[in-house]
């Protein structure tokens, strides 16, 4: 196995074209354990962290551009980013330990294609776009279109994620992410729920709900978002009937597995409870400007 560390996107693209079956990595926090567990080693490993574009974070003209290999710790420590996207920042802050977060990245968390990836529901809820290096240029697609199943993505051989883009949130808009794990720390979610919504004159005018770890891929739940739109906010609380409909829609959208970490019935129940709580947190943040 050969290790390479290109310094430009073009150099990485050329290496992948010359060595079919090679793999890129940004932090190797998933790759190394996979190889140690017996997965075949690729002929060439391409380390993306030496490419400046993939390690940068910029905010210009109402848009954030985040290098796909940027350590998640760099974003959770970024006050402006966390203030604008608290739910997405929360999700990134749940990836492994503090040490892992100094290596882990949004690109890696997405491309690893785990159904339980914490950052993916929050990215989808915030409309994040992925810029992908192709054989002869780039293409941009919604994050929701990247993962096609456990361990599978829509990326062609030789393609890799260069960066992510997301627009500033509109006024009175915020998000939240919650997950349930069997242990208190450093475990894989059995359910994750991301909610982003907008509140205007004490009425929810827009809402998106995305669930993780309850199906082969992250699940956007239109019925759950619709349950919130038009709901009244009284004394900072969402109308109970809307919350009940929201929870039912979230539970119904689940297609989980039944294993030692949680039964199907339990995961469905938890999905409804977490989504109610995430929605309440998102409303509080939207109304308080945080």
GUTIMAR-489702 format. One record per residue (C-alpha): residue number from 1; residue in one letter; x, y negated, z negated. Coordinates in nm, 3 decimals. Example, Ala and Ser with C-alpha at 12.3 -4.5 7.8 and 13.67 -1.06 7.14 Angstrom:
BEGIN
NODE   k r      xx      yy      zz
NODE   1 a   1.230   0.450  -0.780
NODE   2 s   1.367   0.106  -0.714
END
This chain:
BEGIN
NODE   k r      xx      yy      zz
NODE   1 x   0.000   0.000   0.000
NODE   2 x   0.127  -0.344   0.094
NODE   3 x   0.056  -0.667  -0.095
NODE   4 x   0.034  -0.998   0.093
NODE   5 x  -0.036  -1.354  -0.020
NODE   6 x  -0.119  -1.577   0.279
NODE   7 x  -0.129  -1.954   0.233
NODE   8 x  -0.382  -2.039   0.505
NODE   9 x  -0.717  -1.904   0.620
NODE  10 x  -0.574  -1.838   0.965
NODE  11 x  -0.290  -1.632   0.820
NODE  12 x  -0.534  -1.424   0.615
NODE  13 x  -0.756  -1.378   0.921
NODE  14 x  -0.459  -1.253   1.124
NODE  15 x  -0.350  -1.007   0.855
NODE  16 x  -0.698  -0.856   0.837
NODE  17 x  -0.716  -0.828   1.216
NODE  18 x  -0.378  -0.655   1.232
NODE  19 x  -0.459  -0.408   0.953
NODE  20 x  -0.815  -0.272   0.979
NODE  21 x  -0.951  -0.147   0.650
NODE  22 x  -0.750  -0.393   0.443
NODE  23 x  -0.914  -0.574   0.152
NODE  24 x  -0.906  -0.930   0.030
NODE  25 x  -0.923  -1.017  -0.337
NODE  26 x  -0.933  -1.331  -0.545
NODE  27 x  -0.889  -1.214  -0.903
NODE  28 x  -0.872  -0.833  -0.872
NODE  29 x  -1.085  -0.803  -1.186
NODE  30 x  -1.307  -0.555  -0.998
NODE  31 x  -1.058  -0.422  -0.744
NODE  32 x  -0.796  -0.295  -0.989
NODE  33 x  -1.042  -0.099  -1.208
NODE  34 x  -1.199   0.050  -0.893
NODE  35 x  -0.861   0.171  -0.768
NODE  36 x  -0.771   0.309  -1.110
NODE  37 x  -1.098   0.502  -1.116
NODE  38 x  -0.999   0.684  -0.798
NODE  39 x  -1.117   0.477  -0.504
NODE  40 x  -0.879   0.493  -0.207
NODE  41 x  -0.622   0.215  -0.193
NODE  42 x  -0.645  -0.002   0.120
NODE  43 x  -0.342  -0.019   0.351
NODE  44 x  -0.296  -0.390   0.281
NODE  45 x  -0.416  -0.608  -0.008
NODE  46 x  -0.466  -0.974   0.081
NODE  47 x  -0.446  -1.209  -0.218
NODE  48 x  -0.652  -1.522  -0.145
NODE  49 x  -0.543  -1.731  -0.445
NODE  50 x  -0.247  -1.886  -0.261
NODE  51 x  -0.480  -2.054  -0.009
NODE  52 x  -0.542  -2.410  -0.129
NODE  53 x  -0.883  -2.440   0.038
NODE  54 x  -1.009  -2.136  -0.152
NODE  55 x  -0.888  -2.279  -0.484
NODE  56 x  -1.033  -2.629  -0.460
NODE  57 x  -1.347  -2.796  -0.598
NODE  58 x  -1.472  -3.118  -0.439
NODE  59 x  -1.781  -3.334  -0.485
NODE  60 x  -1.849  -3.580  -0.208
NODE  61 x  -2.159  -3.744  -0.062
NODE  62 x  -2.399  -3.545  -0.276
NODE  63 x  -2.245  -3.205  -0.200
NODE  64 x  -2.022  -2.969  -0.394
NODE  65 x  -1.770  -2.752  -0.211
NODE  66 x  -1.623  -2.472  -0.417
NODE  67 x  -1.336  -2.255  -0.299
NODE  68 x  -1.437  -1.889  -0.309
NODE  69 x  -1.128  -1.790  -0.511
NODE  70 x  -1.156  -2.071  -0.768
NODE  71 x  -1.149  -1.928  -1.122
NODE  72 x  -1.491  -1.950  -1.281
NODE  73 x  -1.328  -2.105  -1.590
NODE  74 x  -1.238  -2.408  -1.376
NODE  75 x  -1.608  -2.465  -1.310
NODE  76 x  -1.742  -2.397  -1.657
NODE  77 x  -1.489  -2.652  -1.786
NODE  78 x  -1.594  -2.906  -1.522
NODE  79 x  -1.824  -3.144  -1.712
NODE  80 x  -1.991  -3.293  -1.404
NODE  81 x  -2.061  -2.954  -1.249
NODE  82 x  -2.196  -2.804  -1.570
NODE  83 x  -2.417  -3.107  -1.635
NODE  84 x  -2.573  -3.076  -1.290
NODE  85 x  -2.600  -2.695  -1.278
NODE  86 x  -2.614  -2.576  -1.641
NODE  87 x  -2.777  -2.244  -1.552
NODE  88 x  -2.520  -2.159  -1.288
NODE  89 x  -2.243  -2.258  -1.529
NODE  90 x  -2.401  -2.035  -1.796
NODE  91 x  -2.405  -1.743  -1.555
NODE  92 x  -2.037  -1.787  -1.469
NODE  93 x  -1.954  -1.811  -1.837
NODE  94 x  -2.093  -1.461  -1.889
NODE  95 x  -1.856  -1.287  -1.648
NODE  96 x  -1.632  -1.072  -1.867
NODE  97 x  -1.406  -1.232  -2.127
NODE  98 x  -1.230  -1.568  -2.138
NODE  99 x  -0.923  -1.400  -1.991
NODE 100 x  -1.127  -1.251  -1.706
NODE 101 x  -1.283  -1.589  -1.629
NODE 102 x  -0.938  -1.734  -1.566
NODE 103 x  -0.912  -1.488  -1.275
NODE 104 x  -1.271  -1.415  -1.170
NODE 105 x  -1.437  -1.617  -0.896
NODE 106 x  -1.776  -1.677  -0.739
NODE 107 x  -1.649  -1.518  -0.418
NODE 108 x  -1.539  -1.204  -0.596
NODE 109 x  -1.853  -1.178  -0.809
NODE 110 x  -2.065  -1.200  -0.494
NODE 111 x  -1.859  -0.983  -0.259
NODE 112 x  -1.824  -0.704  -0.516
NODE 113 x  -2.198  -0.659  -0.456
NODE 114 x  -2.297  -0.540  -0.800
NODE 115 x  -2.675  -0.561  -0.861
NODE 116 x  -2.590  -0.692  -1.209
NODE 117 x  -2.358  -0.975  -1.098
NODE 118 x  -2.445  -1.267  -1.325
NODE 119 x  -2.363  -1.555  -1.094
NODE 120 x  -2.561  -1.430  -0.793
NODE 121 x  -2.922  -1.496  -0.913
NODE 122 x  -2.818  -1.844  -1.029
NODE 123 x  -2.646  -1.917  -0.696
NODE 124 x  -2.951  -1.805  -0.501
NODE 125 x  -3.185  -2.010  -0.720
NODE 126 x  -2.972  -2.318  -0.647
NODE 127 x  -2.968  -2.261  -0.271
NODE 128 x  -2.594  -2.201  -0.250
NODE 129 x  -2.452  -2.143   0.100
NODE 130 x  -2.149  -1.927   0.174
NODE 131 x  -1.896  -2.026   0.441
NODE 132 x  -1.747  -1.710   0.589
NODE 133 x  -1.424  -1.678   0.786
NODE 134 x  -1.489  -1.470   1.098
NODE 135 x  -1.255  -1.336   1.365
NODE 136 x  -1.271  -1.659   1.563
NODE 137 x  -1.410  -1.928   1.332
NODE 138 x  -1.663  -1.957   1.051
NODE 139 x  -2.031  -1.902   0.991
NODE 140 x  -2.249  -2.029   0.709
NODE 141 x  -2.526  -1.822   0.552
NODE 142 x  -2.732  -1.837   0.231
NODE 143 x  -2.584  -1.642  -0.056
NODE 144 x  -2.904  -1.437  -0.062
NODE 145 x  -2.806  -1.280   0.272
NODE 146 x  -2.463  -1.155   0.167
NODE 147 x  -2.539  -0.853  -0.052
NODE 148 x  -2.732  -0.574   0.120
NODE 149 x  -2.710  -0.306  -0.150
NODE 150 x  -2.492  -0.182  -0.435
NODE 151 x  -2.133  -0.221  -0.317
NODE 152 x  -2.247  -0.326   0.032
NODE 153 x  -2.247  -0.667   0.202
NODE 154 x  -2.331  -0.818   0.539
NODE 155 x  -1.965  -0.917   0.589
NODE 156 x  -1.807  -0.755   0.894
NODE 157 x  -1.465  -0.591   0.876
NODE 158 x  -1.208  -0.870   0.856
NODE 159 x  -1.453  -1.134   0.733
NODE 160 x  -1.418  -1.303   0.394
NODE 161 x  -1.582  -1.587   0.203
NODE 162 x  -1.389  -1.915   0.222
NODE 163 x  -1.604  -2.146   0.013
NODE 164 x  -1.950  -2.225  -0.117
NODE 165 x  -2.153  -2.540  -0.069
NODE 166 x  -2.446  -2.670  -0.272
NODE 167 x  -2.624  -3.000  -0.280
NODE 168 x  -2.673  -3.217  -0.587
NODE 169 x  -2.999  -3.145  -0.768
NODE 170 x  -3.291  -3.382  -0.706
NODE 171 x  -3.413  -3.602  -0.989
NODE 172 x  -3.586  -3.422  -1.280
NODE 173 x  -3.452  -3.085  -1.166
NODE 174 x  -3.254  -2.832  -1.367
NODE 175 x  -3.189  -2.461  -1.403
NODE 176 x  -3.128  -2.189  -1.660
NODE 177 x  -2.995  -1.835  -1.661
NODE 178 x  -3.049  -1.566  -1.923
NODE 179 x  -2.952  -1.201  -1.933
NODE 180 x  -3.009  -0.900  -2.155
NODE 181 x  -2.719  -0.667  -2.240
NODE 182 x  -2.701  -0.366  -2.475
NODE 183 x  -2.407  -0.511  -2.668
NODE 184 x  -2.342  -0.861  -2.800
NODE 185 x  -2.052  -0.939  -2.564
NODE 186 x  -1.876  -0.826  -2.246
NODE 187 x  -2.135  -0.588  -2.107
NODE 188 x  -2.323  -0.555  -1.781
NODE 189 x  -2.671  -0.706  -1.761
NODE 190 x  -2.968  -0.472  -1.760
NODE 191 x  -3.180  -0.771  -1.661
NODE 192 x  -3.085  -1.125  -1.556
NODE 193 x  -3.319  -1.414  -1.479
NODE 194 x  -3.241  -1.748  -1.311
NODE 195 x  -3.498  -2.026  -1.293
NODE 196 x  -3.465  -2.363  -1.124
NODE 197 x  -3.750  -2.612  -1.133
NODE 198 x  -3.851  -2.975  -1.091
NODE 199 x  -4.079  -3.165  -1.330
NODE 200 x  -4.261  -3.485  -1.227
NODE 201 x  -4.508  -3.664  -1.456
NODE 202 x  -4.529  -3.356  -1.679
NODE 203 x  -4.617  -3.128  -1.388
NODE 204 x  -4.386  -2.864  -1.240
NODE 205 x  -4.368  -2.952  -0.871
NODE 206 x  -4.112  -2.698  -0.749
NODE 207 x  -3.977  -2.372  -0.888
NODE 208 x  -3.758  -2.079  -0.785
NODE 209 x  -3.717  -1.756  -0.980
NODE 210 x  -3.447  -1.498  -0.903
NODE 211 x  -3.391  -1.174  -1.093
NODE 212 x  -3.073  -0.968  -1.118
NODE 213 x  -2.999  -0.608  -1.227
NODE 214 x  -3.357  -0.495  -1.160
NODE 215 x  -3.321  -0.380  -0.798
NODE 216 x  -3.043  -0.290  -0.551
NODE 217 x  -2.993  -0.662  -0.482
NODE 218 x  -3.093  -0.986  -0.654
NODE 219 x  -3.466  -1.046  -0.607
NODE 220 x  -3.627  -1.382  -0.536
NODE 221 x  -3.983  -1.375  -0.675
NODE 222 x  -4.209  -1.615  -0.482
NODE 223 x  -4.514  -1.527  -0.696
NODE 224 x  -4.323  -1.621  -1.010
NODE 225 x  -4.223  -1.957  -0.863
NODE 226 x  -4.580  -2.015  -0.748
NODE 227 x  -4.706  -1.943  -1.100
NODE 228 x  -4.503  -2.238  -1.229
NODE 229 x  -4.582  -2.489  -0.955
NODE 230 x  -4.866  -2.711  -1.072
NODE 231 x  -4.833  -2.603  -1.435
NODE 232 x  -4.876  -2.879  -1.690
NODE 233 x  -4.613  -2.960  -1.953
NODE 234 x  -4.761  -3.058  -2.289
NODE 235 x  -4.528  -3.165  -2.569
NODE 236 x  -4.243  -3.009  -2.376
NODE 237 x  -4.417  -2.672  -2.344
NODE 238 x  -4.535  -2.499  -2.027
NODE 239 x  -4.904  -2.406  -2.013
NODE 240 x  -4.950  -2.057  -2.161
NODE 241 x  -5.159  -1.924  -1.875
NODE 242 x  -4.886  -2.021  -1.628
NODE 243 x  -4.622  -1.851  -1.844
NODE 244 x  -4.829  -1.533  -1.863
NODE 245 x  -4.871  -1.526  -1.485
NODE 246 x  -4.500  -1.598  -1.446
NODE 247 x  -4.402  -1.310  -1.672
NODE 248 x  -4.639  -1.068  -1.498
NODE 249 x  -4.501  -1.165  -1.156
NODE 250 x  -4.143  -1.119  -1.271
NODE 251 x  -4.216  -0.778  -1.418
NODE 252 x  -4.403  -0.665  -1.107
NODE 253 x  -4.113  -0.763  -0.880
NODE 254 x  -3.872  -0.526  -1.054
NODE 255 x  -3.756  -0.201  -0.896
NODE 256 x  -3.506  -0.090  -1.160
NODE 257 x  -3.335   0.235  -1.235
NODE 258 x  -3.396   0.449  -1.543
NODE 259 x  -3.072   0.527  -1.728
NODE 260 x  -2.914   0.538  -2.073
NODE 261 x  -2.881   0.159  -2.076
NODE 262 x  -3.253   0.098  -2.034
NODE 263 x  -3.573   0.257  -1.909
NODE 264 x  -3.773   0.129  -1.614
NODE 265 x  -4.055   0.015  -1.841
NODE 266 x  -3.815  -0.164  -2.075
NODE 267 x  -3.639  -0.348  -1.792
NODE 268 x  -3.969  -0.464  -1.647
NODE 269 x  -4.085  -0.591  -1.983
NODE 270 x  -3.757  -0.769  -2.048
NODE 271 x  -3.769  -0.933  -1.703
NODE 272 x  -4.096  -1.103  -1.792
NODE 273 x  -3.976  -1.214  -2.136
NODE 274 x  -3.643  -1.351  -2.008
NODE 275 x  -3.809  -1.539  -1.723
NODE 276 x  -4.050  -1.709  -1.963
NODE 277 x  -3.757  -1.818  -2.180
NODE 278 x  -3.545  -1.931  -1.886
NODE 279 x  -3.834  -2.137  -1.750
NODE 280 x  -3.883  -2.305  -2.088
NODE 281 x  -3.513  -2.393  -2.106
NODE 282 x  -3.513  -2.527  -1.751
NODE 283 x  -3.813  -2.750  -1.827
NODE 284 x  -3.645  -2.891  -2.136
NODE 285 x  -3.331  -2.969  -1.936
NODE 286 x  -3.522  -3.122  -1.646
NODE 287 x  -3.714  -3.353  -1.878
NODE 288 x  -3.406  -3.448  -2.078
NODE 289 x  -3.185  -3.508  -1.776
NODE 290 x  -2.949  -3.218  -1.861
END
